[in-house]
Amino acid sequence: MNSKHVLGVLSSLMSWSADQSTKEFSWLILMAGMKYDDYQDFLAGARFVENLVVWLQQFKPLERECAYAFIKKHLVFISMPEIRHLVELFYPFTVQPAVSAEVAVALGRPQYLTWSDAKGVAEFTKRLRKVLFVELSDGARIDLFRRANSGTISNEQVVTAPSISDEKWDDMLMALRNDLGSQTEKFSRVYLIDDFTGSGTTLIRKEIASGQWKGKLRKFWDELESHGILNTHLEQGWQLNVHHYLATQDAVNTIAQRSAAMHIDLPGKWPKDVVFTYGTELPPEMKLTKEDLGSFAGLVDAYYDPAIESKHIKIGGTNAKMGFGGCALPLILEHNTPNNSVALLWAETSGQTKQHAMRPLFRRRQRHV
């Protein structure tokens, strides 16, 4: 679509003066070009500004300035280069220090001397080969992780789905033993990798009605147990690690608390020391308050359609006006929008329930485990 035409439509829609249009167009063109146009669910010919026009049209004329101001002031967009940077930092800032610490203990030397001689290098190489990397969702960007660490991490150490067949486990174990020249070797560390956690609920939670522990983490553990992997493919004292590239402070605290509670609830059935790491912890002030929202809070209420409250949304324990679990985020990831973000940013409904038909600015792809 012709960009000048779209900007003209937007100016008319917002009733901007010529001076204000010039000012706003400069900002829109800059931000769309640098970030927002890269959102993966935008269609060809309908990028950010086009979607902004459609999104603003759902509001009454006097409400549109408030909605536009919310986007301009609060929206946080994590772009592809930023995601790639977090992926690239995962190995040198999280994995490598953990493995070199093991080497230091094994050789009885300071960690900074890990690569000081051939013995240290050989020990590090061996222990790194015994690490397994498992993608919890497509947001883990395991393709980028592989390319960033080509020549350092073997493809046989990387798994593109959390549900692993017995045949795949056996193939990975055989490759490990062949590489290390020993038929007794097993994996010593497993990293589960995902892009973002806003509340921690999808990863780990205790259901109120049944009292059972659920989530991606419990599901992975149950599969290890049911397939007998704990004894056959993982060495005694192995460590389970979970890494997210992005996390809220609420999620960081909640995950630690729930993991500790699960260990108490399931003695002998859950490891005491699951290690959780994060590429970036979002600041607490990113969680929006009613004061932050100002008059936009009224639009959040008025233009909300409960039809979006699927069984997955209801796990959060509240409606989704302020996002799943009431996380109240203004966050957009370049490949998808978290349901933890304010619903008006991502929700899409038909209006069949006699409620307002919600139009998304950044359409969300649903994915649940």
Secondary structure, 3 states (H helix, E strand, C coil): CCHHHHHHHHHHHHCCCHHHHHHHHHHHHHHHHHCHHHCCCCECCECHHHHHHHHHHCCCHHHHHHHHHHHHHHCEEECHHHHHHHHHHHHHHHHHHHHHHHHHHHHCCCHHHCCCCHHHHHHHHHHHHCEEEEECCHHHCHHHHHHHCCCCCCHHHEECCCCCCHHHHHHHHHHHHHHHCCCCCCEEEEEEEEEEECCCCCCCEECCCCCCEECHHHHHHHHHHHCCHHHHCEEEEEEEEEEEEEEEHHHHHHHHHHHHHHHHHCCCCCCCCCEEEEEEEECHHHCCCHHHHCCHHHHHHHCCCHHHCCHHHHCCCCCCCCCHHHCCECEEECCECCCCECHHHHCCCCCCCCCCCCCCCCCCCCCCC
